[in-house]
Amino acid sequence: MSNPEKEPKPAWSITDVSVGDTESVHDLLRKLHIATYVNDELGITKERVAARFNRYTPEQRQENMQKRIDSVSSHAWVAKDSQDNVIGMVGPRIEDDGTQRIGALYVDEDWQGKGVAGMLMERALSWLDASRPIELGVVKYNERAQAFYIKWGFEIVPDSDTLSDELIPEIKMVRQPTKSTEEHL
């Protein structure tokens, strides 16, 4: 019989996002956007990427987070390490036209490859309706993220190039329905 007091605490856990997580999520996203999206060849500088994170005050970010929490058309989870630091997040949503989307999925570089992103993706997919397509946008030159999404059944949509914030080239990926509607009847 195992002794619960001697069992190690999991290295990380996933919880619903709270307003108290707002600045930690903001800091993580800023750090990862700079690490991932700066591209000298395309003229995407650290300053331009970082500037995207100065648009809102901390109070406005908290208001936006509360709106996300209160909304029936979006949800968010955070992954936290054993010291309660935010190490990842995912934010699925359903747009006004009914399109289902993984709006963001990010994991701190030190935690990549350890199953955190997979657990976050499982949460997002379980919240969305698998009998309908699910879309996401991914930076065109982020091959690691594209490979991750392909493992989860997403496919690159040909000729779907767009610019995120008129700055960063993205492509669309779609996960086709995995359940028939008859299974729900």
C-alpha positions in Angstrom: 0.0 0.0 0.0 1.4 3.4 -0.9 1.8 6.2 1.5 0.2 9.4 0.0 2.6 11.6 2.1 5.6 10.0 0.5 4.3 10.1 -3.1 6.0 13.0 -5.1 3.8 15.9 -6.0 3.2 16.0 -9.8 5.7 18.3 -11.5 2.8 20.3 -13.0 -1.0 20.6 -13.0 -3.7 22.1 -15.2 -6.4 24.3 -13.8 -9.0 26.8 -15.2 -7.5 30.2 -15.7 -8.3 32.8 -13.1 -8.1 36.6 -13.1 -5.2 36.2 -10.7 -3.2 34.4 -13.5 -3.6 37.3 -15.9 -0.1 38.9 -15.5 1.7 35.5 -15.4 -0.1 34.5 -18.7 0.8 37.9 -20.2 4.4 37.5 -19.2 4.6 33.9 -20.5 3.0 34.9 -23.9 5.3 37.9 -24.3 8.4 35.8 -23.6 7.3 33.0 -26.0 6.2 35.4 -28.7 9.6 37.0 -28.7 11.4 33.7 -28.6 9.3 32.2 -31.4 8.2 35.0 -33.8 11.3 37.3 -34.1 12.5 36.8 -37.7 15.3 39.0 -39.0 14.8 37.8 -42.6 11.2 39.0 -42.6 11.9 42.2 -40.6 10.0 41.0 -37.6 12.1 42.5 -34.8 12.0 41.9 -31.0 10.7 45.5 -30.6 7.8 45.0 -33.0 6.8 41.7 -31.3 7.2 43.1 -27.8 5.1 46.2 -28.8 2.1 43.9 -29.3 2.1 43.4 -25.5 2.0 47.0 -24.6 -1.5 47.7 -26.0 -3.3 47.2 -22.7 -2.8 48.2 -19.1 -2.7 45.5 -16.4 -6.3 46.5 -15.5 -7.5 46.2 -19.1 -5.8 42.7 -19.3 -7.6 41.7 -16.1 -11.0 42.9 -17.5 -10.4 41.0 -20.8 -9.5 37.8 -18.8 -12.7 38.2 -16.7 -14.7 38.5 -20.0 -13.0 35.3 -21.2 -13.9 33.5 -18.0 -17.5 34.7 -18.0 -18.0 33.9 -21.7 -19.8 30.7 -22.8 -18.0 30.9 -26.1 -14.5 30.6 -24.8 -12.5 28.9 -22.1 -8.8 28.8 -20.9 -6.7 26.6 -18.9 -3.2 27.2 -17.5 -0.5 24.6 -16.6 1.4 25.4 -13.4 4.5 24.0 -12.0 4.8 22.8 -8.4 5.6 26.4 -7.3 2.4 27.6 -8.9 4.2 29.4 -11.8 2.3 29.5 -15.1 4.2 27.3 -17.5 1.6 26.9 -20.3 -1.9 27.9 -21.4 -4.5 27.1 -24.0 -7.6 29.1 -25.0 -10.2 27.5 -27.2 -13.2 29.5 -28.4 -16.2 29.4 -30.6 -16.5 32.5 -32.8 -19.8 34.3 -33.6 -20.1 32.4 -36.9 -19.8 29.0 -35.0 -16.2 28.4 -36.1 -14.4 26.4 -33.4 -10.8 27.5 -32.8 -7.8 26.8 -30.7 -7.0 30.5 -30.1 -3.7 29.9 -28.4 -1.6 27.1 -27.0 1.8 28.0 -25.5 4.2 26.2 -23.2 7.3 27.6 -21.6 10.5 26.5 -23.4 11.8 24.7 -20.3 8.7 22.6 -20.2 8.3 21.7 -23.9 8.6 18.0 -24.7 7.3 17.0 -21.3 3.7 16.4 -22.1 2.3 19.7 -21.0 1.2 20.8 -24.4 -0.5 17.4 -25.0 -2.5 17.7 -21.8 -3.5 21.3 -22.6 -4.6 20.2 -26.1 -6.7 17.4 -24.6 -8.5 19.9 -22.4 -9.2 22.2 -25.4 -10.4 19.4 -27.6 -12.6 18.0 -24.9 -14.2 21.4 -24.5 -14.9 21.8 -28.2 -17.3 19.7 -30.3 -15.3 16.9 -32.0 -18.1 16.3 -34.5 -17.3 19.7 -36.1 -14.1 21.0 -37.6 -11.6 22.8 -35.4 -9.3 25.5 -36.7 -6.2 27.2 -35.6 -3.6 29.6 -37.0 0.1 28.8 -36.7 3.1 30.9 -37.6 4.3 29.8 -41.1 7.9 29.3 -40.0 7.1 27.6 -36.7 7.7 24.1 -37.9 7.8 22.6 -34.4 4.3 23.8 -33.6 3.0 22.6 -37.0 4.4 19.1 -36.4 2.7 19.1 -32.9 -0.6 20.0 -34.4 -0.3 17.4 -37.2 0.2 14.8 -34.5 -3.1 15.9 -33.1 -4.9 15.4 -36.5 -4.7 19.0 -37.8 -3.9 19.5 -41.5 -2.4 22.5 -43.2 -5.0 24.3 -45.4 -3.3 25.1 -48.7 -3.1 28.8 -49.7 -4.4 30.0 -46.3 -1.6 32.5 -45.7 -2.6 35.5 -43.6 -0.8 38.1 -41.4 -1.4 38.1 -37.7 -1.5 41.7 -36.5 -0.3 42.8 -40.0 3.1 41.4 -39.0 3.5 37.7 -38.5 2.8 35.3 -41.4 0.3 32.5 -40.4 -1.3 29.5 -42.0 -4.5 27.9 -41.1 -4.7 24.3 -39.9 -8.0 22.3 -39.5 -8.8 19.2 -37.6 -11.7 17.4 -39.4 -14.6 15.9 -37.3 -13.6 12.8 -35.4 -17.1 11.7 -34.4 -20.2 11.4 -36.5 -23.3 13.3 -35.5 -25.2 10.0 -35.2 -23.0 9.0 -32.2 -24.6 11.9 -30.3 -28.2 10.9 -30.9 
